[in-house]
Amino acid sequence: MPAPARRRWLFDWAVHHFTALKHPPDFAYLKGATISSRKIGAYKSVVKRLARAFDSLNGFGVYSATPNAGNPSIENYCSATFISDSDGLVVICVPVDDAPEPISNSWVSELCSLLTPLYGIGYIRHIDRCPDAFAYGLNILSGSHSTILTAEEQLEADSIGAWGFDGLDGRVYRRGILRDVYRWNFLTAAQLQSSVREQCLSEWIATGLNRGTLSRFTSTITLWEVPVSVIAGVRSELQAAKVIFDERWHGIDD
């Protein structure tokens, strides 16, 4: 979990970069021992409480809301969320046109170097499908999307919920388990040493065709980039090896 100074750095980092993207924050919340609730309020009002809050802060959100947003935490152009539960969770969402490409952009490297995550993913998800909620295992759809799900969408919804309940809460990434295969996967030693067909994952990726590429990202993180065209095939092989999260094999009770 980020220490107080790093929490403040992350908050300020989000404000700086969202403003640079022409989406300055207009809503925020703080959660901590000296704060009675995590109610979202106008950014300018919330920011006045920062000085006395960060020593005891265990959660915050910073949002640049869409016009007429009913709930800025899920209807936003940009969001930065820190949750202190378990190992801690940091989620950053920005519009796809403004996302760093390549992912090795300096500000992503900044985040990883300072926060030293145990596992991370980078993905693209439509705003109506609440990309920030997806990260922490909540299947929330905005009001503009039909609440009647197709069979495929229901399977995805079940998978998202299972990750939130068993995957994150069970900290399966510490056992080397991946949530899935994404375009950008930020792996540490625990995941890279997972066993795939009598090889460790890093060897399996490096010695096969169409399995993406590995590159050193920070002192503790290796970036695994996987082209969209091969994700399905890689996913199938890793599911067979039980390296990708499945609540049947990797649940909390295991």
C-alpha positions as a Markdown table, in Angstrom:
| # | Residue | x | y | z |
|---|---|---|---|---|
| 1 | Met | 0.0 | 0.0 | 0.0 |
| 2 | Pro | 1.4 | 3.4 | -0.9 |
| 3 | Ala | 2.8 | 5.3 | 2.1 |
| 4 | Pro | 1.4 | 8.8 | 2.9 |
| 5 | Ala | 4.0 | 10.6 | 0.8 |
| 6 | Arg | 3.4 | 8.3 | -2.2 |
| 7 | Arg | -0.4 | 8.7 | -1.8 |
| 8 | Arg | -0.1 | 12.4 | -2.0 |
| 9 | Trp | 2.3 | 12.1 | -5.0 |
| 10 | Leu | -0.3 | 9.9 | -6.8 |
| 11 | Phe | -3.1 | 12.3 | -6.1 |
| 12 | Asp | -1.0 | 15.2 | -7.4 |
| 13 | Trp | 0.2 | 13.2 | -10.4 |
| 14 | Ala | -3.4 | 12.5 | -11.4 |
| 15 | Val | -4.4 | 16.1 | -11.1 |
| 16 | His | -1.4 | 17.2 | -13.2 |
| 17 | His | -1.8 | 14.7 | -16.0 |
| 18 | Phe | -5.6 | 14.9 | -16.3 |
| 19 | Thr | -5.2 | 18.7 | -16.5 |
| 20 | Ala | -2.5 | 18.3 | -19.2 |
| 21 | Leu | -5.0 | 16.1 | -21.2 |
| 22 | Lys | -7.5 | 19.0 | -21.0 |
| 23 | His | -9.7 | 17.0 | -18.6 |
| 24 | Pro | -9.0 | 18.7 | -15.3 |
| 25 | Pro | -10.6 | 17.0 | -12.3 |
| 26 | Asp | -14.0 | 18.3 | -11.1 |
| 27 | Phe | -14.9 | 15.7 | -8.5 |
| 28 | Ala | -13.0 | 13.8 | -5.9 |
| 29 | Tyr | -13.4 | 11.9 | -2.6 |
| 30 | Leu | -11.2 | 11.1 | 0.3 |
| 31 | Lys | -11.5 | 8.2 | 2.7 |
| 32 | Gly | -9.6 | 7.8 | 6.0 |
| 33 | Ala | -9.7 | 7.7 | 9.8 |
| 34 | Thr | -10.1 | 11.5 | 10.0 |
| 35 | Ile | -12.8 | 11.6 | 7.4 |
| 36 | Ser | -16.3 | 10.5 | 8.2 |
| 37 | Ser | -17.4 | 9.3 | 4.7 |
| 38 | Arg | -16.2 | 8.7 | 1.2 |
| 39 | Lys | -18.9 | 10.8 | -0.4 |
| 40 | Ile | -17.9 | 12.3 | -3.8 |
| 41 | Gly | -17.8 | 16.1 | -3.8 |
| 42 | Ala | -16.7 | 19.0 | -5.9 |
| 43 | Tyr | -12.9 | 18.8 | -6.4 |
| 44 | Lys | -12.2 | 22.3 | -5.1 |
| 45 | Ser | -14.0 | 21.6 | -1.8 |
| 46 | Val | -12.4 | 18.2 | -1.3 |
| 47 | Val | -8.9 | 19.4 | -2.1 |
| 48 | Lys | -9.1 | 21.8 | 0.9 |
| 49 | Arg | -9.0 | 18.8 | 3.2 |
| 50 | Leu | -5.9 | 17.2 | 1.8 |
| 51 | Ala | -3.3 | 18.6 | 4.2 |
| 52 | Arg | -4.9 | 17.0 | 7.3 |
| 53 | Ala | -6.0 | 13.8 | 5.5 |
| 54 | Phe | -3.1 | 12.1 | 3.9 |
| 55 | Asp | -1.4 | 10.7 | 7.0 |
| 56 | Ser | -4.5 | 8.6 | 7.7 |
| 57 | Leu | -5.8 | 8.3 | 4.1 |
| 58 | Asn | -6.8 | 4.8 | 3.0 |
| 59 | Gly | -8.6 | 5.6 | -0.2 |
| 60 | Phe | -9.3 | 8.4 | -2.7 |
| 61 | Gly | -10.7 | 9.1 | -6.1 |
| 62 | Val | -10.1 | 11.9 | -8.6 |
| 63 | Tyr | -12.5 | 12.3 | -11.5 |
| 64 | Ser | -13.0 | 14.4 | -14.7 |
| 65 | Ala | -16.7 | 13.8 | -15.2 |
| 66 | Thr | -18.6 | 13.6 | -18.5 |
| 67 | Pro | -21.3 | 16.3 | -19.0 |
| 68 | Asn | -24.3 | 15.9 | -16.8 |
| 69 | Ala | -22.8 | 12.8 | -15.1 |
| 70 | Gly | -25.1 | 11.3 | -12.5 |
| 71 | Asn | -22.3 | 9.4 | -10.9 |
| 72 | Pro | -18.8 | 10.8 | -11.6 |
| 73 | Ser | -17.1 | 7.7 | -10.3 |
| 74 | Ile | -18.3 | 5.7 | -13.3 |
| 75 | Glu | -19.2 | 8.4 | -15.8 |
| 76 | Asn | -15.9 | 10.2 | -16.4 |
| 77 | Tyr | -13.3 | 10.9 | -19.0 |
| 78 | Cys | -10.4 | 10.4 | -16.6 |
| 79 | Ser | -10.2 | 8.7 | -13.2 |
| 80 | Ala | -7.6 | 7.8 | -10.6 |
| 81 | Thr | -8.6 | 5.6 | -7.7 |
| 82 | Phe | -6.6 | 4.3 | -4.8 |
| 83 | Ile | -8.0 | 1.6 | -2.5 |
| 84 | Ser | -6.1 | 0.3 | 0.4 |
| 85 | Asp | -7.8 | -3.1 | 0.8 |
| 86 | Ser | -5.6 | -6.1 | 0.7 |
| 87 | Asp | -2.3 | -5.2 | -1.0 |
| 88 | Gly | -3.7 | -1.9 | -2.2 |
| 89 | Leu | -5.1 | -1.2 | -5.7 |
| 90 | Val | -4.4 | 1.8 | -8.0 |
| 91 | Val | -6.6 | 2.3 | -11.1 |
| 92 | Ile | -5.9 | 5.0 | -13.8 |
| 93 | Cys | -8.2 | 5.5 | -16.7 |
| 94 | Val | -7.8 | 8.0 | -19.6 |
| 95 | Pro | -9.5 | 8.4 | -23.0 |
| 96 | Val | -8.0 | 6.0 | -25.5 |
| 97 | Asp | -7.0 | 8.8 | -27.8 |
| 98 | Asp | -4.9 | 10.3 | -25.0 |
| 99 | Ala | -3.5 | 7.0 | -23.7 |
| 100 | Pro | 0.3 | 6.6 | -23.8 |
| 101 | Glu | 1.4 | 4.7 | -26.9 |
| 102 | Pro | 3.6 | 2.9 | -26.7 |
| 103 | Ile | 2.8 | 1.9 | -23.1 |
| 104 | Ser | 6.4 | 2.6 | -22.1 |
| 105 | Asn | 5.6 | 6.3 | -22.1 |
| 106 | Ser | 7.4 | 8.0 | -19.3 |
| 107 | Trp | 4.4 | 8.6 | -17.1 |
| 108 | Val | 3.4 | 4.9 | -17.0 |
| 109 | Ser | 7.0 | 4.1 | -16.1 |
| 110 | Glu | 6.8 | 6.8 | -13.4 |
| 111 | Leu | 3.8 | 5.1 | -11.8 |
| 112 | Cys | 5.3 | 1.7 | -11.8 |
| 113 | Ser | 8.7 | 2.9 | -10.5 |
| 114 | Leu | 7.1 | 4.7 | -7.6 |
| 115 | Leu | 4.3 | 2.3 | -6.7 |
| 116 | Thr | 6.1 | -1.0 | -7.4 |
| 117 | Pro | 3.0 | -3.0 | -8.1 |
| 118 | Leu | 2.9 | -6.8 | -7.6 |
| 119 | Tyr | 0.9 | -7.2 | -10.8 |
| 120 | Gly | -0.7 | -4.9 | -13.4 |
| 121 | Ile | -2.7 | -4.8 | -16.6 |
| 122 | Gly | -3.3 | -2.3 | -19.4 |
| 123 | Tyr | -6.4 | -2.5 | -21.5 |
| 124 | Ile | -8.9 | -0.6 | -23.7 |
| 125 | Arg | -12.6 | -0.7 | -22.7 |
| 126 | His | -15.5 | 1.4 | -23.9 |
| 127 | Ile | -16.6 | 4.2 | -21.5 |
| 128 | Asp | -20.1 | 2.7 | -21.3 |
| 129 | Arg | -18.6 | -0.5 | -19.9 |
| 130 | Cys | -17.0 | 1.4 | -17.0 |
| 131 | Pro | -13.3 | 0.6 | -17.5 |
| 132 | Asp | -12.3 | 1.7 | -14.0 |
| 133 | Ala | -14.9 | -0.5 | -12.2 |
| 134 | Phe | -13.7 | -3.4 | -14.4 |
| 135 | Ala | -10.2 | -3.2 | -12.9 |
| 136 | Tyr | -11.4 | -3.9 | -9.4 |
| 137 | Gly | -13.9 | -6.6 | -10.3 |
| 138 | Leu | -17.2 | -4.7 | -10.5 |
| 139 | Asn | -19.4 | -5.3 | -13.5 |
| 140 | Ile | -21.1 | -1.9 | -13.8 |
| 141 | Leu | -22.7 | -0.6 | -17.0 |
| 142 | Ser | -23.5 | 3.1 | -17.4 |
| 143 | Gly | -27.1 | 4.1 | -18.0 |
| 144 | Ser | -26.6 | 4.4 | -21.8 |
| 145 | His | -26.0 | 0.7 | -22.1 |
| 146 | Ser | -28.7 | -2.0 | -22.1 |
| 147 | Thr | -29.1 | -3.9 | -18.9 |
| 148 | Ile | -30.1 | -7.0 | -20.9 |
| 149 | Leu | -26.9 | -8.9 | -21.4 |
| 150 | Thr | -26.2 | -11.4 | -24.2 |
| 151 | Ala | -24.9 | -14.8 | -23.3 |
| 152 | Glu | -21.3 | -13.7 | -24.0 |
| 153 | Glu | -21.7 | -10.5 | -21.9 |
| 154 | Gln | -23.1 | -12.6 | -19.0 |
| 155 | Leu | -20.1 | -14.8 | -19.1 |
| 156 | Glu | -17.9 | -11.8 | -19.0 |
| 157 | Ala | -19.9 | -10.3 | -16.2 |
| 158 | Asp | -19.5 | -13.5 | -14.2 |
| 159 | Ser | -15.8 | -13.5 | -14.8 |
| 160 | Ile | -15.4 | -9.9 | -13.7 |
| 161 | Gly | -17.3 | -10.6 | -10.5 |
| 162 | Ala | -15.3 | -13.7 | -9.7 |
| 163 | Trp | -12.0 | -11.8 | -10.1 |
| 164 | Gly | -13.3 | -9.1 | -7.7 |
| 165 | Phe | -14.4 | -11.6 | -5.1 |
| 166 | Asp | -11.9 | -14.4 | -5.4 |
| 167 | Gly | -9.0 | -13.1 | -7.5 |
| 168 | Leu | -8.3 | -9.8 | -5.8 |
| 169 | Asp | -9.4 | -10.7 | -2.3 |
| 170 | Gly | -7.5 | -14.0 | -2.6 |
| 171 | Arg | -4.4 | -12.1 | -3.9 |
| 172 | Val | -3.9 | -14.9 | -6.5 |
| 173 | Tyr | -1.3 | -12.8 | -8.4 |
| 174 | Arg | 1.0 | -13.5 | -5.5 |
| 175 | Arg | 0.8 | -17.2 | -6.5 |
| 176 | Gly | 1.7 | -16.3 | -10.1 |
| 177 | Ile | -1.9 | -16.4 | -11.4 |
| 178 | Leu | -2.8 | -14.0 | -14.2 |
| 179 | Arg | -6.3 | -12.4 | -14.4 |
| 180 | Asp | -6.2 | -12.8 | -18.2 |
| 181 | Val | -4.0 | -11.9 | -21.2 |
| 182 | Tyr | -4.1 | -8.2 | -22.2 |
| 183 | Arg | -2.3 | -6.0 | -24.7 |
| 184 | Trp | -0.1 | -4.9 | -21.8 |
| 185 | Asn | 0.8 | -7.1 | -18.9 |
| 186 | Phe | 3.0 | -5.8 | -16.1 |
| 187 | Leu | 4.6 | -8.9 | -14.5 |
| 188 | Thr | 6.8 | -9.5 | -11.5 |
| 189 | Ala | 8.8 | -12.6 | -10.5 |
| 190 | Ala | 5.8 | -14.4 | -9.1 |
| 191 | Gln | 4.0 | -14.5 | -12.4 |
| 192 | Leu | 7.1 | -14.9 | -14.6 |
| 193 | Gln | 8.0 | -18.1 | -12.7 |
| 194 | Ser | 4.6 | -19.7 | -13.1 |
| 195 | Ser | 4.8 | -23.2 | -14.7 |
| 196 | Val | 3.6 | -23.6 | -18.3 |
| 197 | Arg | 4.4 | -27.0 | -20.0 |
| 198 | Glu | 7.5 | -27.6 | -17.9 |
| 199 | Gln | 8.8 | -24.1 | -18.5 |
| 200 | Cys | 8.4 | -21.0 | -16.5 |
| 201 | Leu | 6.1 | -18.4 | -18.1 |
| 202 | Ser | 9.0 | -16.1 | -19.1 |
| 203 | Glu | 10.7 | -19.0 | -21.0 |
| 204 | Trp | 7.5 | -20.1 | -22.5 |
| 205 | Ile | 6.8 | -16.6 | -23.9 |
| 206 | Ala | 10.4 | -16.1 | -25.1 |
| 207 | Thr | 10.8 | -19.5 | -26.9 |
| 208 | Gly | 7.5 | -19.6 | -28.7 |
| 209 | Leu | 6.0 | -18.0 | -31.8 |
| 210 | Asn | 3.1 | -15.6 | -31.5 |
| 211 | Arg | 3.3 | -15.2 | -27.7 |
| 212 | Gly | 4.2 | -11.5 | -27.6 |
| 213 | Thr | 7.4 | -9.9 | -26.3 |
| 214 | Leu | 9.0 | -9.3 | -23.0 |
| 215 | Ser | 11.0 | -6.3 | -22.0 |
| 216 | Arg | 12.4 | -4.9 | -18.8 |
| 217 | Phe | 10.2 | -2.1 | -17.7 |
| 218 | Thr | 11.4 | -1.2 | -14.2 |
| 219 | Ser | 13.8 | -2.9 | -11.7 |
| 220 | Thr | 11.0 | -5.1 | -10.5 |
| 221 | Ile | 8.5 | -5.2 | -13.5 |
| 222 | Thr | 8.7 | -6.9 | -16.9 |
| 223 | Leu | 6.3 | -5.7 | -19.6 |
| 224 | Trp | 4.7 | -8.4 | -21.6 |
| 225 | Glu | 3.1 | -6.9 | -24.8 |
| 226 | Val | 0.7 | -9.2 | -26.7 |
| 227 | Pro | -0.7 | -8.2 | -30.1 |
| 228 | Val | -4.5 | -8.3 | -30.2 |
| 229 | Ser | -4.4 | -10.8 | -33.0 |
| 230 | Val | -2.8 | -13.5 | -30.9 |
| 231 | Ile | -4.4 | -12.9 | -27.5 |
| 232 | Ala | -7.1 | -15.6 | -27.9 |
| 233 | Gly | -4.5 | -18.3 | -28.8 |
| 234 | Val | -2.2 | -17.4 | -25.9 |
| 235 | Arg | -5.2 | -17.2 | -23.5 |
| 236 | Ser | -6.3 | -20.7 | -24.5 |
| 237 | Glu | -2.8 | -22.2 | -23.8 |
| 238 | Leu | -2.5 | -20.5 | -20.5 |
| 239 | Gln | -6.0 | -21.5 | -19.4 |
| 240 | Ala | -5.1 | -25.1 | -20.1 |
| 241 | Ala | -2.0 | -24.7 | -17.9 |
| 242 | Lys | -4.2 | -23.1 | -15.2 |
| 243 | Val | -2.1 | -20.0 | -15.1 |
| 244 | Ile | -5.1 | -17.8 | -15.9 |
| 245 | Phe | -7.5 | -17.2 | -13.0 |
| 246 | Asp | -10.5 | -19.5 | -12.8 |
| 247 | Glu | -12.5 | -19.5 | -9.6 |
| 248 | Arg | -12.9 | -23.4 | -9.9 |
| 249 | Trp | -9.1 | -23.8 | -9.4 |
| 250 | His | -7.9 | -20.5 | -7.8 |
| 251 | Gly | -10.7 | -19.5 | -5.4 |
| 252 | Ile | -10.2 | -18.2 | -1.9 |
| 253 | Asp | -11.0 | -21.6 | -0.4 |
| 254 | Asp | -8.2 | -23.3 | -2.3 |
